[in-house]
Every structure is written in C-alpha cells, then in structure tokens.
Amino acid sequence: MDIGKQIRNLRIAKGVKQEELAEYLGVSFQAVSKWETGASVPDIALLPNIAVYFGVSIDELFQIPNEAEFERIENMFWQERRIPAAVFDHCVRFLEGVIREEPKNVRAHSCLAYLYNHRAASDHETAGEYARKVLELDPNDKSGWVAFLEAKNGVCGDEWYDNHFEVIEYFEEFLRKNPGNYWGLYAVIENLLDDGRFDEALPYIEQMRSVEGTHQYEVYMGDVMFGRGNCEEAMEYWNEAVEHFPERWQAYCDRADRLKKLGRYEEAIADYEKCFAIQKPPRISDGLYSLAQVHEQLGDYDAAIHDRQRIIKCLKEEYQTFSGESIDSQKREIERLRKRNAQDFAIMPSI
C-alpha cells in the first residue's frame, strides 16, 4: 500500500483533519495533502512521529514494494546525517526479513552493512564532539585524547593499534578463495602499503597489472619506491601513470594525492582540476573535496569555500540532489571556513 493512502486512511479513521496532523508534525497542511495524493512522500525523519500519532508501528504505517523500500534505505546513506532509532530499527527488520526469505540476497546484506556503518559514523561524530569538550575542559586528560583519536580514526602511535593486520589477513584469505579478484587486490595492496610492508605488496601489485591493466600498477610501484626512500623513481612511476592513461581521471587524482603529500601544492591543484574537468557528467567530486582541503591548508579560505560551492553545484545539476546531508555537510563546511577566515583576518597585525 502507498504510504500516502495509508496516512489518509489512518487520518480518516482517527477523525482528524489534515491541518491537525500537519500542526502536530510541524509541517504545512499542503504537505500532508501532497502525501495523501501521492505527489510527494513524507521525510523519513517524520515517520516515527507519524506512527506515534496514529498509534501504529512504522511497519504498519506503510507496506510498499521491496524495490521502493530498498531505494528509500539506500537514499538514507547519503541524505541523512543521523537516522532516528525507530527508523533504523524498521530498516533492520525489513532487511532481516528479506534475508530470511532470500538468504543469498546480496543487496539486503550490503544495505545492512551500510546501515550499521552509517550509525557507527554518526556515533563517532557525536563521540568526537564530546571528546573535544573533554580536551577543552582539561587539555591534559588522556581519556579525551584517546576518545577523539578513536572517533576520528586518528593515529595514536601504538603499532599494535594503528596497523591493519586483521584487514590484511582477511583479504589474503579472500584472494586465496577468489584469485585475481580486483577488489581483493585493491584492499590488500592499500593496507600493506599503509603498514609499510612493501615487499609483501609487490606480488599483489604484479597481479593487479595483469588483472586490471590500469594506471594503478604504476601508482603502487611509485608508492613502493617512495616508501623505500627513492623519491625520484617514485615520481617517475606516478608520471607514467598519467602518461600511459591520460584519459583516466583517477590517474590525475592519484598523482595529485601524492604531490600534495610532497608539498607540491600548485601541481596537485592542477591535477585535481584536470581530474574533474575530463570526466563526463555525472562527475565524481573527489578532486573538488581534495582541492578544498589543499586550499584550506594553504590558508586560502575563499578558494576552499568556492570548491565546496562547486560540489553543491555538481550535486544539484548532475545528480538532481537539492537537499539532504550531502548538501548540508557542504553548507556546514562553508560556514566553518567563513568563521575561520574571519578569525584569521581579525588577528592579522595592522600595517
């Protein structure tokens, strides 16, 4: 049943007008009217309050086809900053129900993984806010220091804690069962390199060249050379990645990431711009996110704000996304950058 029709039936059964329901929910009666006619659907954050108002569960509130419910859940991963507990529980029940009926339903398992990861990220964001407060109140409090690093996935300096041993072990076993799998190779190489286990990474890098045949062989070989202290050889490999695959925007983005770490910011900025320019719509905004970080690092807050505005423009024009967390997060970053710009300007010495 369509959720709008269900709301209308429940409203009539309860003997209330659209205006009364609208007032309770804090929306216009026109919004309620649009729900009931199918012109729009209520924001998912309103579902718990709608269910409470009518004295039903969220499951009872709407029964819609699995495909539409999957799409609704998947949209939440990008559009919701925090998912209300009642909505989260409803999604879990739906997905677990699908799995009971179809134990090999990959989409349901994937949605559950993303759903729990979304809640974990949301919880870590909240934890980070509390940890910041601890350090503001007592800069020497180790518990705040530990909590903030854990919330933000920071490096604490303990090798046993900072390494990726379990991830590497998992994907090495994964590759024994799925030899030559691209995503398995990608994961194990990235984590081996991050842990400085260069010799162990080399056989997997060779497999990557034969399996995928992309720029990543050159990129990873450059990373190995750089990790061993051969900066010139590393740069040669990274340049070859772009020369051999000039049509791949990812090659420019990967080289830019390395140039940024070397402090070669102007070259990195040029590569990030190139990686965005050569894509066909709808474009991936990876380069713009990195540009914003580089410009902020350089203290050019106006440019960083412009980068964030370009991300919003891309989302609106190329993905038809006009609201939700993907837009709101950029607006928060723009506001933060404006405040930081004003603070830095205020403390500049007068000439």
KAUR-V837999 format. One record per pair of residues at least 6 apart in sequence whose ideal C-beta (glycine too) atoms are under 7 Angstrom apart, sorted by the first residue. I is the first residue (numbers start at 1). J is the second residue. Records with the same first field share a line. If there is no record, write none. Layout:
BEGIN
I: J  J
END
This chain:
BEGIN
1: 62  63
2: 38
3: 41  61  62  64
4: 35  36  37  38  41
6: 61  62
7: 35  36  50
8: 36
10: 54  56
11: 21
14: 54
18: 29  32  33
19: 29
21: 32  53
22: 28  29  31  32
24: 53
25: 46  49  50
34: 40
35: 41  42
42: 50
44: 72  76  80  87
45: 84
47: 58  61  87
48: 58  84  86  87
50: 61
51: 57  58  61
58: 86  87  90
59: 90  93
66: 98
69: 94
70: 107  111
73: 91  111  115
74: 111
76: 83
77: 114  118
78: 324  325  326
79: 324  325  326
80: 325
81: 122  325  328
82: 122
83: 118  119
88: 115  119
91: 115
92: 112  115
95: 108  111  112
98: 105  108
99: 105  108  109
124: 151
127: 147  151
128: 148  151  152
131: 144  147  148  151
132: 148
134: 141  143  144  147
135: 141  144  145  148
149: 156
155: 162
156: 162
163: 195
164: 191  194  195
167: 191
168: 188  191  192
171: 184  187  188
172: 188
174: 184
175: 181  184  185  188
178: 184
180: 207  211
182: 211  212
185: 204  207  208  211
188: 204
189: 201  204  205  208  220
192: 200  201
193: 201  220  223  227
196: 227
198: 224  227  228
201: 224
202: 224
205: 217  220  221
208: 216  217  220
209: 217
214: 245  248
215: 241  244  245  248  250  251  254
218: 237  238  240  241  244
219: 238  241  254
221: 237
222: 234  237  238  258
225: 233  234  237
226: 234
238: 255  258
241: 251  254  255
242: 251  252  255
245: 251
249: 275  278  279
252: 271  274  275
253: 272  275  286  287
255: 271
256: 268  271  272  275  290
257: 290
259: 267  268  271
260: 268  294
265: 294  298
268: 294
269: 291  294
272: 287  290  291
273: 287
275: 287
276: 283  287  288
281: 318
282: 318  319
283: 314  318
285: 311  314
288: 307  310  311
289: 311
291: 307
292: 304  307  308
295: 303  304  307
296: 304  337
301: 337  340  341
304: 337
305: 334  337  338
308: 330  333  334
309: 334
311: 330
312: 327  330
315: 321  326  327
316: 322
321: 327
END
